[in-house]
Amino acid sequence: MDKIKAWIQSIKDLFNGDEFEILTTPNSSDVNETISISHPDYTKLIDRIIAHMPESKLTAATHKITVSDSCTSLINELVIKHNKGKTFFLTSSKEHDSVKEAMLKVPDTRKLQLDDFTGQVDFIKSKMDEAGCENLCIIYIATGISDGAAFPQKQFIYLKEELGKRNIPYYLIIDDCRGMFWMPRDYTIFDCILGTAHNIVKGYGMGICVTRKNEKYAGKANYEGLANFIFMADLLLKNRGKVYELHDILKEYLDSILKPGIMTYNIISRRQGQLLFDRKLAASDQDNERLEEGFMKIRTNPNGPNSIILIRCTAYMQYPDRLLTDVRLIYKLFNKNGLLK
């Protein structure tokens, strides 16, 4: 607990009063088109945002960024754009609820869920033929919400190659709300990349849409919204080492109080603020509500005996005093589950 308290103090020492005021100022979710997408000032903003996406290989010369009031509204807009009679949809079983809800608009005959593409492309083609579809719209979550696993990049590359061999037109969308700005990923292989501002800045619900410059896009070009976001994101992401430090401190603390073999670990969990457990955590609605008032969420894997706690580490940099409250809450949760030493 001493290290947790020391981390909180280090954040208070890191930012001055004006910076804390900026980082904790509520943001409007309204997004209005305020500037031409080709305006030089807007292009400079895009470059600043892309600079925070590790190994994305994107540039403002080849790609554009638009925004909406949420990533959910972007998903709905994209599904509506592609939900034509000749388009077939491919998703995974691990999608966010917003994608599942959007897919309810698509007839069952024109959609399919697969968690592995290997050897499945002819099957996909047969389903498309049965439905009389000529085009394929692919929407995949980059990191599973309930298991914390990243969808392999090589799977996307394999799918693109196999679809190309069969001359199947496709539009590939990756929903990277957890990984954008954190996980290294070559984004140039995708037609559309979705993210969310609140993955970095708590209270900023803006959805982010990245597409190639010559393509139609969802969302709007909003200079003010992006400028405010990137100003705050710059403050937080230039200190991303504090995020990894917090993850390591929390993991060390939980390792010290939990029975052996409860916690697991991988490099993805460290980058994306996930604590992994080889147990299903039973939590009441009240437990979940209290944690979500802070910056943690419990997710239980429906397909396996494990759970994860998602942590908005940058949110604790904005509101460091909340951390002790949430640590005490998860201590009580593990005690209820009989997992303490």
N, C-alpha and C positions, 0 to 999 in steps of 0.2 A: 504493500500500500504506500510505502514511503516513496517509491519510484513514481507511482501514479501522481502523488501530490507534487513531487519535484517537476514532473512533466507539465502539470497545470501551471506552476509558477513560471516555468521557462517560456510558456506561451504568453503569459502576461508581460514578461520582460521583452518578448520578441516584437510585439506591436505597440505603437504609441496610442494615446487616447483617440486621436483623430482617425487612425487606421481602424481601431475597434469600432468606432462609430460608423464608419463606412461599411465594415463587414457585417454589422448587425442592423443596418437600415432595411426595413421591409421593402420589397420590390413589387411593383405592379405586374400582374400576369397579362395585362393587355399588350398585344403586339399589333402595331399598325405599320403599314409600309411607309417608310419615311425617306427613302433614298433610292436612287437607281442602283441596281446590283453591279453595274460596271463603273460606278463612281470611284475615283482613285482613293478617297478616304475609306470607303467601304472595303476596297481591296486590301488596304493596309491592315485593317482589322482582321480580315480573314487570315492574312499571313501570321499575325500575332497569335491567333487561336490555333492554327495548324502547328505552330512552333511547340505547342504543349502536347501534341499527339505523338507519342514515341514511335519512331520508325514507320510513320504513316505513308511516306513517300508522296504526300500531297503537296501542291503549291497553289497559290492564288491565281497563277497563270493557267492552270488546268481545271481547277475546281472552284465551286462557289458554296457559300453557306447561307442558308435561310433559316428562319426561326418561326415558331408558333407559340401559343400560350402553354402548350405541353407536348410531350412526345406522343401522348395518346391521340391528340388531334392530328398530328402528322401521320400516324399510322392509319387513322380513319380516312384521311384525305388520300393517302396512297392506295389503300384498298379500293376506295370508290373509283379512283382513276383507272385502276387495272381490272376492276370487276366487270368485265365485258363478257359477252357470250362465248368468245373464242379463247379466253384466258383461263388456264388451270393454275391453282395455287398449291405450293409446297411449303409446309412448315414442319416444326418438330413438336414433340410432346412436351417440351420444356418452356414453351413461350410464356411471356408475361400475359396477365389477364387481359390487358388492352388489346393484344393481338388475338387472343381467343374470342373476345367479344366482337371484334371487327370481322373475324372469319365467320361469324354467325350469319352475316349478310350473303355469304357465298354458298350456293347449293352444294350438298354433300357430294354430288357427282363430279364437281369441279375442284375438289381439294383432297389433299393426301398429307398424312403425317409420317415422317421418317426421321430417325435419329442417326442413321448411317447411310451414306450414299453408295457404299461399295457394292458393286454388282447389281444395283437397283435401277440403273438408268433405263434399261429396256422395259422394266416394270412401270416406271414413271411414264414412258412413252405410250405403253399400252393403255394406261388409264386416261391419258390425254386423248388418245384415239377413240376410246369408248365414249368419252364426253364430247367428242367433236371439237376439241380444242387445238389451236395452232400455236399459242404462245404460253410461256411458263413464267409465273411470278413467284419468286422464292423469297420468303421472309424467315430469317433465322436469328435467334437470340445468340449473342456471342458467348455469354456466360450463364449457365443454368442457375436460376434463382434458388432452387431447392437443394441442389447438390454442389454448387460452387465450381463446377467443371467448365473449362473453356472449350468451346467447339473448335476442333482442330482446323487450322488454316489449310492443311493439306487436303481436307475433305472438300472444301470449297474449290480448290484448284482442280481436284479430280473431277468434280461435278461439271465445272466449266469446260474442261477438256472433252469429257464424254458427250455433253450436250452439243459442243461444236462439231464433233465427229458425225453426229446425227442431224446436223443442221436444224436444231430446235432453237427458235428465238426465245430468249429469256431476259428477265430483269431481276437482278440479284440485290436484295436488301439485307443488310446486317443491322440488327438492333443491338447496339453496343452501349447501352445506357450505363452499365456498370464499368465497362472497360475503357471507354473513351477517356483520354488523358492519362490512363494508368498502364494499360497493357500494350506492349509492342505488337503492332499488327499492320501489315501492308494493306492499306485501304484501297489501293489503286485497282484491285481485282473486283471491287464491288461497284455496282451502278448507283447505289444509294447507301449512305451510312447515317444511322440515327443515334442521337445521344440526348442527354438532358443536362441542363445547367445545374440542377440541384445535386448532381453527383459531385460537384465541386463546392458550390455555394448554397448553403442551407437557406431555404426561403425563396430561392429563385427557380420557379417551376418551368422556365422556358425550354421548349423542345428545340433540338438542333438537328438540321438536315443538311448533309453534305452530298452534292451531286456534281457531275461533270458540267463544265461551263455551257456546253452546247445542248444540254438536255432540259426538258421541262422540269419544273421543280415544285415541291410542296412547300408550304409556308411562305413567308414574306421576307424581303430585305429590310431589316430594321436596324438602323445605325445606333440609335440611342440604347436599345435593349442589349445589343452585342457589346457596345462600348462600356456600359456599366458592368456587364458580366465579366469582360476580360480584365477590367481594372481590378476587380475583386479577386478574380482567378489568378492574376499575376502575383498578388500579395500572398496567396495561399500556396500556389504551386512552386514558387521560387523557394519555398521552405518545405518541399515535399518530403524531405528527410525526416521531418518531425512526424509525418504521417506513419512512415515505416517504424519509427522509434516507438510510437504509441502502440502499434500492433504488437511489436516485440515485447513491450512492457506488459500489456494485457495478457499475452500468451504465457509469459513467465509467471505472472501472478496466478492465473488459472491453473497452470501446471503445478503450482505449489499447494493449491487447496483441493484439487480434484484427485480422485482415485486414479491409479496408473491405467494407462491405455484409453482414457476417455478422449483426450485431445489428439487430433491428427494435424498434419501440416503439409502445405505445398507452396511453391513460390507464387502461385496465382493468388492464394489467400492473402499473402502479405501485400501484394500490389493493390488488391482491390478491397482491403479492409474486411476480411472474412475470418471468423474463428470457426474451425471445423471440429465436430465432435462425432465420435463413433457410437452414438446413442441417439435414440429419439427423445427429444425433450418435451415432456408434457407441460404445457403452459395454459393457464386460464385466460379467458378474454381480458380479464383485468390485468394480468401480468403483461400481456401483449400491449394493451393500451398504455400502461405506464412506461414501458420501454419505448414505444413509438412516440410518446410525448417528448422523449429525449431523441437519441440518434442511433438506436439499435433496433433491429428487427430479427425475430426468430423465424427460421424457415426449416421445415421438416421435409425430408426427401420422401415422397410417397412410394418410391420404387426401391428404397433401401433403408437399412437400420441406422441412419445418421441424420444429423441436424447441422445447421450452420447459424451463426449469429452475424448478420450484416451490420457493419459499423460505418457510420458516416464520419470518418476520422477528421476530415477537414471541418466538419460542423463543430467538433470539439475545439478546433482552433478559433472558431468564431465565438463559441460559448464555453470556455474551458471549465467554468464552475459546475456545469451540468454533469461532468464526467464522474465525479464521486457518487452522485445520486444513482447513475445508471450502473456503476460497478456494484453498488450495494444491492440493487434490484436483481442483477444476475446472480449474485451470491445467494440471495434468498431462493431464486429459481433452482439453482443446483442443489441447495439444501432440501427443497421440496421433492426433488427427483432422487434424493438419496445418493448423490454422487460425490459428496464431500468426503475427504479422508477421515 
